[in-house]
């Protein structure tokens, strides 16, 4: 099992990434539960799950920040174009 690649996550949509985050969080919980109850598990899977979760959250946050900036820029452009600040409608 190799480390998850960030390029695999970049190809997903925002909804798919959100579902992936929920799935990985459940997986991580199960792995931690197995560790606590001393059941058999592969210890490297915790590391992989944490990394995949961090990558997914990072990509989603970057996309949301970029979307927020474009919306803010569009709003500023509209204000400048219409001269709302000067009262010229």
N, C-alpha and C positions, 0 to 999 in steps of 0.2 A: 504494500500500500504506500503510495507516494503522497507527499504533501499536496494539499489542494492548490490548484493554480488559480490566480486571481483572474486570468483571462477567461476561465470557464464561467466565472460569475459575471463578468462584464457583458457577456452575451445574453444574459437573462433580462427580462423586463422587471419593472419595479414590483409588480405584484408577485412574480415568481421569486424575486429576492426576499420579499416579506414572508412568503410561505416557507422559503428555505431557512430563514432565520428562526422561525417557530419550530421547524423540524429539527434543526441542529440544537436548539436550546433543550428540546425534549430529550434528544439523544445524549446530550451532555449531562442532563439530570439523571438519566438512567445509568450512565457510566459512573457518575459520582455515587449514586445509590448502591451500585454493585460493589464499588470500592469500600464503602462504609460498612456494608453487610458482609464483607469478605467473600463475595462470590467471585467466580473466575471471570476475568476480563483481560483484555490486552491494554496495558497501561499507555501505550503510545496513542491509542484512540482518543484519549482525553486531550492530548496535545493537538492532534489533528482537528478535533471538534472545536477546540478553542480558537485555533487559527482560522478555520473556515467561518466561524461565527464573526470573528473580528474583520475578516475580509468582506464578508457580506454587509456588515453594518457600515463599514467604511465606504464601500461603493454606493450604498443607498444614501448615506449622508451626503456624499459628494454630488450625487445626482439631484437631491432635493435642494441643496444649497445653490447649485447652478440654475435650477428651475426658478428658485426664489429671486436670484439676481436678475434673470431675464425678465421676470414679471415686474420687478422694481424698476428696471431700466425702461421698460415699455411704458410704465406709468409716468416716469419722469419725462420721457419724450412726449407723451401726450400733453402733459402740463405745459412744457415749453412750446409745443406747437400751437396750442390753443390760447396761450397767454392768460391762463386762469389767474395767475398771481397778480397781473396788472388789471384785471377786471374787464378785459376786452373779450367779449363773447361773440 
